[in-house]
Amino acid sequence: MIYTGSLVYSFKHKFGKLPYRSIKFEWKNLKMERFQEVAVVNFVGSENHTRITEYKHLTGQMAKSTSISYDYPTFDGEPYYPIPNSQTDLVYRKYLQRQKKWRCFIYWKISGI
């Protein structure tokens, strides 16, 4: 069996939750052939959204309209990105120690920790 779910969920949040950032998607269909030159544009400035994805670049479809989505960061919803900090690392290590009792391999890496 391969389990790809949350390490925290596996142990019923025994040592607390790990903080994650989530994403809210806003979808739009535009009456134009192209909205942007590439499939994904990331934003790191003062914009409220973090990314715009135009899907026809990924699929190669030809149409007179196009579909895009805006990504907005949020703390509500599905967990997408772990929030790296020293407290997160301490909690994660507790789960990792508990997991070692299982005869399996779990890999979860927070960049920067």
Secondary structure, DSSP 4 states (H G I P E B T S, - for coil): ----S-HHHHTTTTT-PPPEEEEEEEEEEESSS-SSSSSEEE--SS-S-SEEEETHHHH----SSEEEEEEEEESSSS--EE---HHHHHHHHHHHHHHTTSSS------TT-
